[in-house]
Amino acid sequence: MMKHIILEQYQAKLGQLPDLKGIVRPREGWIRTLRKALGMSASQLASRIGIGKAQASQMERMETEDRITLKQLRRVADALDCDLYYALVPRRPIADYLHQQAQQKAKMLVDKAHIQMALESQQLPVAKLQMQIDAETERLLREMPRDLWET
């Protein structure tokens, strides 16, 4: 029971994220875009950060190449009086991921049992097999075993 409450809290937290799909990093990166929007030169940005102009230009380049660190981005954000938001945003609802994984795991477990039953000439009809998979999926979602993601 407690496990489900904790999972629901995490899912609610992810559900509170604003829709960020429309926000795409500018081609020249956020740092350069913001710096230019402020009418600030690379030298002026470097001075605010406390680094050399070459390093500031390198940070801008690293951002566009996905090589900049969060620490570096935070430093630039502070220098530009900005907040840095960092989030991993699921492409689908978390419940979809859980159901898909539980279904995949259930199919694997039921298929394994079905093979054994077939060897003993006791296999289930296809309709019953699907009912078993559905029931096992529901059990996995209800119990959320630690090995859910091990397939």
Buried (B, 14 or more C-beta within 10 A) or exposed (E): EEEEEEEEEEBEEEEEEEEEEEEEEEEBBBBBBBBEEEEBEBEBBBBBBEBEBEBBBBBBBBBBEEEBEEEBBBBBBEBBEBEEEEEEEEEEEBEEEBBEBBBBBBBBBBEEBBEEBEEEEEBBEEEEBEEBBEEBBBEBBEEEEEEBEEE
